[in-house]
Amino acid sequence: MSPYCARASLPITSFLTIAALIDYGLGQPCTGRTAQSGIGTRWPVANPSLVAPVKVNYFSQPYNHPLIAEFTGTAVSVEIPPDFSSGFNLTNPKTKKSELYSLRSIELRKPGHVPDGVQQVLSHSFEAVLIHKETTGSGDWASVIVPFQVGMDANADFISTMLAGSRLPTTRGQREPLLVAGLHNLNLNPVWEGAVFHHFWTMLPTECDGQTLPARQLMRASSMTMPLGIAHSLQEVLKWVPETPPASPPQVTWLLKACPSSAQGNGCADIKPEDLTARLKSAQEAQSASVIQLRNDKAHLDAVLAQLENKSTAEMVNMALDARDNLRAAVGGLTGAKESVKLLNTWTTQGKTAKWDSDKPAAVPVPVANAGNKSGVNNIPKPVPVANPGNKSGVKNATLLATSFVMQEGLKLEDCSALRQSPVDIDEGSAVAAAVREPLLFRMKTVQPTASPQQKLRIFNRADHLRIEAALSQSTNIQDWPLGAVLSEGRSHPVAHVDLHVPGEHAVDGLESAAELQLIAPREGAPALAVAVPLRLDNTENKWLASLVESLPRPGKEAAMEPGPWPQVHVALGEGSATNYFRYEGSTTRPPCGAADWFVLEEPGHVAKEQLLALMRVLPAAAVSGEAAARRHRFKPALVVEGSPSLAQAAAAMKRKSSFLVAPPGRELGVR
């Protein structure tokens, strides 16, 4: 490679060195022959009817010799030596054309920062980009992007194999050897085995400013896992890398599945394109049914309101509230049905009109060396500024890393503090007030004296907190959701579990609640909805906590309980809405660790002193005081919005709310 096509760490440190290079005619213009990974891309939504009309066969021989890694300022780049045989062969059965792609480098990087309001289809913590070059004629490139998430049960992955016993480079231009332990062979076959990939064409950057190369992009449709220790090591290297938003995928992408080169006959089944006719018809019928449901719910609400005018009783008010919530749910159902029909129509059209490889970019001419400019000084590449379009708010949406494990009072406790996202201490004076407040909505089931075995709750005592889990079914009936649901964008998301912490994990202006309930409602392909319900000490008994206290298991044990008067645990759940809350982006605080959209209610509920003491007795590792409290982590959120689910809301004047929380229970109750 030309010295002037170089990296910032090249040892050209004096005028004499430059003069010597000029005299010997070594200066050449940057020709951009080597592709790099560039910025990340949001994962596309797969069109099941678009299956690539090609065969992909992969190969990778085990490798057990040191590799050289360099920190480029944005990624850890691992050079692949010529004796490392790995790649894939792409064959078009119709044209009989075959392309052989050989692995040239591996880059380990952070995923793109997803702006507020944009969902990443596949949530993950890191990306490994396997950069290949076609070697039989076309000279094209290919990047195979492998997403990684952190898992407690992660098996040996190829990143762990490379990094075991090695020291990662931490400064730009620093180079360090990897795969030095020699304990295991580096095997890249698991990247391909049984995996499905999204395929489309893109342009990859090169080491030369402004020069790009056309490349196939293959994005693995499922994440691999890496252990916690490896995630920590990578995070330490990449923590100062600027966060840039990912590029949007093209409208048309293809699905393909790779098979090993040794596969014969039916040894590796191909993906079959799906006929969307039946799905489209079903979606259209669901849309029609949603319209009818909406009209019926509207008529029912009108009838209840008419009765309410003549007979204003508590029962009639509750009926009106239920009818209102049903109408809201019907609106959400119709909106979702319309979106499904629209998407299926788009996919059907793509399946009929899309042409393989029609999106291949035109080749970019490589600059020719200027024979009269032996020095090549004018061709030294300038630093490429990091693009950050569309991220006007500067919100640092969490790129999640791992869970952490601490030994506390002889118990193995698990939390998500390694993510450094949640819980947080909210500075109320810095929170952005929404110009128009939008209520956070809940849907709660009707209280029943006795629940079926499927609807009973399970209590798990984790020694530092209690987890109350509900057995969720695929039903959309609120009566089948023992812990109710949280509404977002017109859709109901059932609460899968509730974590109870003593004292509360979140704080406002340094003040924490006596206890805190965390409602976690998972969403497919999006961060979970998480609601923090603070509870302050009060002389009044909390009816739902009373039923919980009667069923408390010992540390490390579990028990069953009736759902009881769950909506009465806080006034917001009983009324079905809350308008006073703080909203920020973070993570869950207990496994499974993952991204979460947090709503921290401002108005606290209540817990009686006897109930709080009962909870503290069965939670010996709770962070009430002493070393446990000292080890507790709280973080600072990048942005907090008050009264709106959108972090992009404009600011307005703030009011102080000094009565939000109370002192920790350890001090209130005289516990030391």
Residue pairs with C-beta under 8 A, 6 or more apart in sequence:
1 34
1 207
2 26
2 27
2 28
2 29
2 30
2 31
2 376
3 10
3 12
3 21
3 26
3 27
4 27
4 28
4 29
4 30
4 376
4 377
4 379
4 380
5 28
5 29
5 30
5 31
5 32
5 207
5 208
5 379
5 381
6 12
6 207
6 380
7 70
7 72
7 173
7 207
8 172
8 173
8 383
9 172
9 173
9 174
11 17
12 18
12 21
18 375
18 377
21 27
21 375
22 374
22 375
25 374
27 373
27 374
27 375
27 376
27 377
27 379
28 369
28 376
28 379
29 367
29 368
29 369
29 370
29 373
29 376
29 379
30 206
30 207
30 208
30 209
30 211
30 367
30 379
30 380
30 381
31 208
31 366
31 367
31 369
32 206
32 207
32 208
32 211
32 212
32 213
32 366
32 367
33 206
33 366
34 104
34 105
34 206
34 207
35 104
35 131
35 133
35 141
35 143
35 204
35 205
35 206
35 213
35 215
36 72
36 77
36 107
36 131
36 204
36 205
36 206
36 207
37 75
37 107
37 109
37 129
37 131
37 143
37 204
38 204
38 205
39 112
39 244
39 246
39 247
39 387
40 109
40 110
40 111
40 112
40 127
40 145
40 244
40 246
40 247
41 112
41 145
41 202
41 217
41 219
41 246
41 247
41 248
41 249
42 112
42 114
42 118
42 120
42 121
42 246
42 247
42 248
42 249
43 120
43 121
43 122
43 147
43 198
43 219
43 221
43 249
44 121
44 198
44 200
44 219
44 249
44 250
44 253
45 121
45 343
46 196
46 198
46 221
46 253
46 255
47 252
47 253
47 255
47 347
47 350
47 351
48 255
48 273
48 274
48 276
48 347
49 273
49 274
49 275
49 276
49 347
49 348
49 350
49 351
50 252
50 253
50 254
50 255
50 273
50 347
50 350
50 351
50 354
51 254
51 255
51 256
51 270
51 271
51 272
51 273
52 199
52 254
52 255
52 256
52 356
53 92
53 93
53 94
53 356
54 90
54 91
54 92
54 93
54 256
54 356
55 90
55 91
55 92
55 93
55 259
56 88
56 89
56 90
56 91
56 256
56 257
56 258
56 259
57 88
57 89
57 91
57 258
57 259
57 260
57 261
57 263
58 87
58 88
58 89
58 189
58 191
58 192
58 258
58 259
58 260
58 261
59 85
59 86
59 87
59 88
59 89
59 260
59 261
60 85
60 86
60 87
60 103
60 187
60 188
60 189
60 192
61 84
61 85
61 86
62 185
62 186
62 187
63 84
63 86
63 179
63 185
63 186
63 187
64 179
64 182
64 184
64 185
64 186
65 81
65 83
65 84
65 179
66 177
66 178
66 179
66 180
67 78
67 79
67 80
67 81
67 84
67 162
67 177
67 178
67 179
67 186
68 78
68 79
68 175
68 176
68 177
68 178
69 76
69 77
69 78
69 79
69 162
69 166
69 168
69 169
69 175
69 176
69 177
69 178
70 76
70 77
70 79
70 169
70 173
70 174
70 175
70 176
71 77
71 168
71 169
71 170
71 171
71 172
71 173
71 174
71 237
72 107
72 172
73 172
73 241
74 109
74 241
74 242
74 386
75 107
75 108
75 109
75 129
75 238
75 241
76 107
76 108
76 109
76 168
76 169
76 234
76 237
76 238
77 105
77 106
77 107
78 105
78 106
78 107
78 108
78 162
78 178
79 105
80 86
80 103
80 104
80 105
80 106
84 103
85 102
86 102
86 103
86 188
87 100
87 101
87 102
87 103
87 132
88 101
88 132
88 142
88 192
88 258
89 98
89 99
89 100
89 101
89 261
90 98
90 99
90 101
90 216
91 97
91 98
91 99
92 98
92 356
98 136
99 134
99 136
99 137
99 138
99 140
100 134
100 135
100 136
101 132
101 133
101 134
101 135
101 142
101 216
102 132
102 133
102 135
103 130
103 131
103 132
103 188
104 131
104 132
104 133
105 131
106 128
106 129
106 130
106 131
107 128
107 129
107 131
108 126
108 127
108 128
108 129
108 159
108 234
108 238
109 126
109 127
109 129
109 238
109 241
110 126
110 127
110 238
110 241
110 243
110 399
111 120
111 124
111 125
111 126
111 127
111 147
111 246
111 399
112 243
112 244
112 245
112 246
112 247
113 243
113 244
113 245
113 246
113 391
113 396
113 397
113 399
114 120
114 245
114 246
114 397
115 245
115 390
115 391
115 393
115 395
115 397
116 393
116 395
116 397
116 585
116 646
116 647
116 648
117 646
117 647
117 648
119 525
119 526
120 246
120 525
121 525
122 147
122 221
122 222
122 223
122 525
123 149
123 400
123 525
123 527
123 594
123 595
124 147
124 148
124 149
124 223
125 148
125 149
125 150
125 231
125 399
125 400
125 401
125 402
126 147
126 148
126 159
126 226
126 231
126 234
126 238
127 145
127 146
127 147
127 148
128 145
128 146
128 148
128 158
128 159
129 143
129 144
129 145
129 146
130 143
130 144
130 145
130 146
130 188
130 191
131 141
131 142
131 143
131 144
131 204
132 141
132 142
132 143
132 144
133 139
133 140
133 141
133 142
134 140
134 141
134 142
140 213
140 214
140 215
140 216
141 204
141 213
141 214
141 215
141 216
142 215
142 216
142 217
142 218
143 202
143 204
143 215
143 216
143 217
143 218
144 191
144 197
144 218
144 220
145 217
145 218
145 219
145 220
146 191
146 220
146 224
147 220
147 222
147 223
147 224
148 157
148 159
148 223
148 224
148 225
148 226
149 223
149 224
149 225
149 226
149 400
150 225
150 226
150 227
150 228
150 231
150 400
150 401
150 402
150 403
150 593
151 225
151 226
151 227
152 228
152 403
152 414
152 591
153 225
154 160
154 225
154 226
154 227
155 225
156 184
157 190
157 224
157 225
157 226
158 186
158 187
158 188
158 190
158 191
159 226
159 230
159 234
160 226
160 227
160 230
161 179
161 184
161 185
161 186
161 187
162 178
162 179
162 186
163 178
163 230
163 233
163 234
164 181
164 183
164 184
165 180
165 181
165 183
166 176
166 177
166 178
166 179
166 180
166 181
167 176
168 176
168 233
168 234
168 236
168 237
169 175
169 176
169 237
170 236
170 237
179 186
189 260
190 224
191 220
191 224
192 258
192 260
193 260
195 220
195 221
195 222
195 257
195 258
196 220
196 221
196 222
196 255
196 256
196 257
196 271
197 218
197 219
197 220
197 221
197 255
197 256
197 257
197 258
198 217
198 218
198 219
198 221
198 249
198 253
198 254
198 255
199 216
199 217
199 218
199 219
199 253
199 254
199 255
199 256
200 216
200 217
200 249
200 250
200 252
200 253
200 254
200 359
201 214
201 215
201 216
201 217
201 357
201 359
201 360
201 361
202 214
202 215
202 216
202 217
202 247
202 361
203 212
203 213
203 214
203 215
203 361
203 364
204 212
204 213
204 214
204 215
205 211
205 212
205 384
206 212
206 213
207 381
208 381
209 381
209 382
209 383
209 384
210 384
211 364
211 366
211 367
212 364
213 364
214 360
214 361
214 362
214 363
214 364
218 256
219 249
221 255
228 402
228 403
228 404
228 405
228 418
231 401
231 402
231 418
232 401
232 402
232 418
235 401
242 386
242 388
243 396
243 399
244 386
244 387
244 388
245 388
245 389
245 390
245 391
250 359
251 350
252 350
252 354
252 359
254 354
254 356
255 271
256 271
257 268
257 270
257 271
259 267
259 268
260 267
260 268
273 351
276 344
276 347
276 348
276 351
277 348
279 344
280 341
280 344
280 345
280 348
283 337
283 340
283 341
283 344
284 341
286 337
286 340
287 334
287 337
287 338
287 340
287 341
289 337
290 330
290 333
290 334
290 336
290 337
291 334
293 330
293 333
293 334
294 327
294 330
294 331
294 333
294 334
297 323
297 326
297 327
297 329
297 330
298 327
298 330
300 323
300 326
300 327
301 320
301 323
301 324
301 326
301 327
304 316
304 319
304 320
304 323
305 320
305 323
307 316
308 316
308 317
308 319
308 320
321 575
321 576
325 441
325 443
325 576
328 441
328 487
328 490
329 443
329 487
329 490
329 492
331 490
332 487
332 489
332 490
332 491
332 492
333 490
333 491
335 489
335 490
336 490
336 491
370 376
370 379
373 379
393 639
393 647
393 648
394 638
394 639
395 585
395 638
395 639
395 647
396 638
397 585
397 595
398 419
398 421
398 585
398 586
398 587
398 595
400 419
400 421
400 587
400 593
400 594
400 595
401 418
401 419
401 420
402 416
402 418
402 419
402 593
403 414
403 415
403 416
403 418
403 591
403 593
404 414
404 415
404 416
404 417
404 418
405 412
405 413
405 414
405 415
406 413
406 415
406 631
407 413
408 464
408 621
408 627
408 628
408 631
409 463
409 620
409 621
409 628
411 463
411 464
411 555
411 556
411 620
411 621
413 462
413 463
413 464
413 621
414 462
414 590
414 591
415 589
415 590
415 591
416 422
416 587
416 588
416 589
416 590
416 591
416 593
417 589
417 633
418 593
419 587
419 593
420 633
420 635
421 585
421 586
421 587
421 635
422 505
422 530
422 586
422 587
422 588
422 589
422 596
422 598
422 635
423 505
423 506
423 507
423 532
423 586
423 589
423 633
423 634
423 635
424 506
424 507
424 584
424 586
424 598
424 634
424 635
424 636
424 637
424 640
425 506
425 507
425 508
425 509
425 510
425 634
425 635
425 636
426 506
426 507
426 508
426 509
426 582
426 584
426 600
426 637
426 640
427 509
427 636
427 640
428 508
428 509
428 654
428 656
428 657
428 660
429 509
429 654
429 656
430 640
431 582
431 640
431 641
431 642
431 654
432 639
432 640
432 641
432 642
432 649
432 650
432 651
432 652
433 641
433 642
433 643
433 651
433 652
433 653
433 654
434 641
434 642
434 643
434 644
434 646
434 649
434 650
434 652
435 649
435 650
435 652
436 644
437 579
437 643
437 644
438 579
438 643
438 644
438 645
438 646
439 577
439 578
439 579
440 486
440 487
440 531
440 572
440 577
440 578
440 579
440 581
440 599
440 645
441 486
441 487
441 576
441 577
442 484
442 485
442 486
442 487
442 572
442 573
442 576
442 577
442 578
443 478
443 481
443 484
443 485
443 487
443 492
443 576
444 478
444 484
444 566
444 567
444 573
444 574
444 576
445 478
445 479
445 480
445 481
445 482
445 484
445 563
445 566
446 479
447 563
447 564
447 565
447 566
447 567
448 563
450 562
451 482
451 562
451 563
454 471
454 473
455 470
455 471
455 480
455 482
455 563
456 471
456 482
456 560
456 561
456 562
456 563
457 468
457 469
457 470
457 482
457 483
457 560
457 561
457 562
457 563
458 468
458 469
458 471
458 558
458 559
458 560
459 466
459 467
459 468
459 548
459 551
459 552
459 553
459 558
459 559
459 560
459 561
460 466
460 467
460 468
460 469
460 553
460 558
461 552
461 553
461 554
461 555
461 556
461 557
461 558
461 618
461 619
462 555
462 590
463 555
463 556
463 619
463 620
463 621
464 501
464 619
464 621
464 622
464 623
464 628
465 499
465 500
465 501
465 502
465 590
465 619
465 622
466 499
466 500
466 548
466 552
466 615
466 618
466 619
467 497
467 498
467 499
467 500
467 590
468 483
468 497
468 498
468 499
468 500
468 548
468 561
469 496
469 497
470 481
470 482
470 483
470 494
470 495
470 496
470 497
470 563
471 482
472 480
472 481
472 494
472 496
473 480
476 492
478 484
478 485
478 492
481 494
481 495
482 563
482 566
483 494
483 495
483 496
483 497
483 498
483 519
483 563
483 566
484 494
484 495
484 566
484 567
484 573
485 492
485 493
485 494
485 495
485 521
486 492
486 493
486 495
486 519
486 521
486 529
486 531
487 493
488 523
488 529
488 597
488 645
493 521
493 522
493 523
493 529
494 521
495 519
495 520
495 521
496 520
496 521
496 522
497 520
498 517
498 518
498 519
498 520
499 517
499 518
499 520
499 589
499 590
500 515
500 516
500 517
500 518
500 548
500 615
501 515
501 516
501 518
501 622
502 514
502 515
502 612
502 615
502 616
502 619
502 622
502 624
502 665
503 512
503 513
503 514
503 515
503 516
503 622
503 623
503 624
503 664
503 665
503 666
504 512
504 513
504 514
504 515
504 516
504 532
504 534
504 535
504 661
505 512
505 516
505 518
505 532
505 589
505 632
505 634
506 512
506 513
506 516
506 532
506 534
506 600
506 634
507 634
507 661
508 582
508 600
508 602
508 657
508 660
508 661
509 660
511 660
511 661
511 662
511 663
512 661
512 664
513 534
513 535
513 536
513 604
513 661
513 662
514 535
514 536
514 537
514 607
514 612
514 662
514 664
514 665
514 668
515 534
515 535
515 607
515 612
515 615
515 665
516 532
516 533
516 534
516 535
517 532
517 533
517 535
517 569
517 570
517 605
518 530
518 531
518 532
518 533
518 589
519 529
519 530
519 531
519 533
520 528
520 529
520 530
520 588
520 596
521 528
521 529
521 530
521 531
522 528
523 529
527 585
527 594
527 595
527 596
527 597
528 588
528 594
528 595
528 596
528 597
529 596
529 597
529 599
530 586
530 588
530 596
530 597
530 598
530 599
531 598
531 599
531 600
531 601
532 598
532 599
532 600
532 601
533 569
533 570
533 572
533 573
533 601
533 605
534 600
534 601
534 604
534 605
534 660
534 661
535 542
535 570
535 604
535 605
535 606
535 607
536 604
536 605
536 606
536 607
536 661
536 662
537 606
537 607
537 608
537 609
537 612
537 662
537 665
537 668
538 606
538 607
538 608
539 608
539 609
540 606
540 608
541 608
541 610
541 611
542 568
542 569
542 605
542 606
542 607
542 608
542 611
543 564
543 565
543 568
543 569
544 564
544 565
544 566
544 568
544 569
545 569
545 607
545 608
545 611
545 615
546 611
547 561
547 562
547 564
547 565
548 561
548 564
549 611
549 614
549 615
550 561
551 559
551 560
551 561
552 559
552 614
552 615
552 618
553 559
553 618
554 618
555 618
555 619
555 620
555 621
566 573
567 573
567 574
568 574
569 605
570 601
570 605
571 603
571 605
572 578
572 601
572 603
578 599
578 601
578 603
579 643
580 601
580 602
580 603
580 642
580 643
581 599
581 600
581 601
581 602
581 642
581 643
582 598
582 599
582 600
582 602
582 640
582 641
582 642
583 597
583 598
583 599
583 600
583 640
583 641
583 642
583 643
583 644
583 645
583 646
583 647
584 598
584 600
584 637
584 638
584 639
584 640
584 641
584 647
585 595
585 596
585 597
585 598
585 637
585 638
585 639
585 647
586 595
586 596
586 598
586 635
586 637
587 593
587 594
587 595
587 596
588 594
588 596
597 645
599 645
602 642
602 657
602 660
603 660
604 660
604 661
604 662
607 615
609 669
612 665
612 669
613 669
615 622
616 622
616 624
616 665
616 669
616 671
621 628
622 628
623 629
623 631
623 632
624 664
624 665
624 666
624 671
625 664
625 666
625 667
625 671
625 672
626 672
629 664
629 666
639 647
641 647
641 649
642 654
662 668
665 671
666 672
